[in-house]
Amino acid sequence: MNSNRYFPAAQSVAQAIPCILSDQGLDPLLISRFVLTETERGDAWLFVVMDDSVLEFLDAYSAPSVLSHLSAALHGHFVTFSHSYGLRYAVLLSPPKNP
């Protein structure tokens, strides 16, 4: 696995997400870190790890409209939100694979 090839895309997304969240009325300062990883299948993911204080505003950060706006602003990258074992957005950087 070599997620380094996705580093430029990860940097671009990491730079864009705070502005996108701010445009949606959400606090980008709740982002604690970014984690780039690649699965054994070759899927490259950028995790946007959020401060747990988002819990009280969970619905605002995980709203379908916010996820859709993030995806559109990130040129169609698939974006999802998870709140199991912490709060984070996951952005698929690699091309989606068919099952």
N, C-alpha and C positions, 0 to 999 in steps of 0.2 A: 504494500500500500504506500502510495506517495501523494499525500494530500498537498504537498508543496506546489504542485501544478495548479491548485485551486487558490493559492495564496493571494494572487492579484484580485480575483473575484471576491474573495473573503474580505480583503481590505476595502474594496469598493462598497460592499454591502455594509460593513461595519461603519464606514464613514457616513453612509446615507441614512441608516436606521434612526439615529437620534433626531435628525430633521424631520423625517417622516412621522415619527411618534409625536413630536412637538406640533406638527401641522394638524394632527388628530386631537390635539388638546391633552396629550398624555405627557408625563414627565420622563424625559430621556435620561435624567440623572439617576433613575432607578436601575439602569443597566450597570451590572457589576463587572462583567467580563464577557469576552467572546472566545469560543472554543471551536476550532476547526478540526474535523475528524473525517476519516474515510472508512466505510464499512468494508467487510470482506468482499461484498458484491461489487465494490467500486463506487458506491454512492458517497458523494462528498457533502457533508452537512456543516453548516455554521450554526452553532448554538449561541443565542443571545441570552445570557443568564441575567435574570432580574433579581433585585433585592426582594427579600420576602415581605417587605412592607407593602408590596403591591396587593397582597391578599385582600385588603379591604376594598380595593378597586378592581378585583379580578375580572368582573364582567366587562369593564371598560377596555381592559387590555386584551381580552380574549374574544371580543365581539367579532362576528363574521365580517362586518363592514370594515373593521380595522385590518383583519387578516387579508381581505380582498384588496384593500388600499395598499397595504405593504407589498403584496404580490405584484400589483400593477405598477407601483413605483419602482420595484426592483426588476422591471422588464420581464415579468411573467414567472419568476422563480416561485416554486411552490413554498408556501409559508404555513406553518402550523404553530399552535401554542400548546404547551404542556404545563400542568401544575402538579404532576406527580413527582415526588422527590425534588422539589424546588420548582421555581417558575422560570420558564424560558420559551423563547421563540426558536423554532428550528427552520432554517432556510436551506432548501436543497440547491446546491450549487452545480452539481453535475446534471447532465441530461437525464430526464426520467426514463427508467427502464420499464419495458412491458413485463407483466408477471409471467 
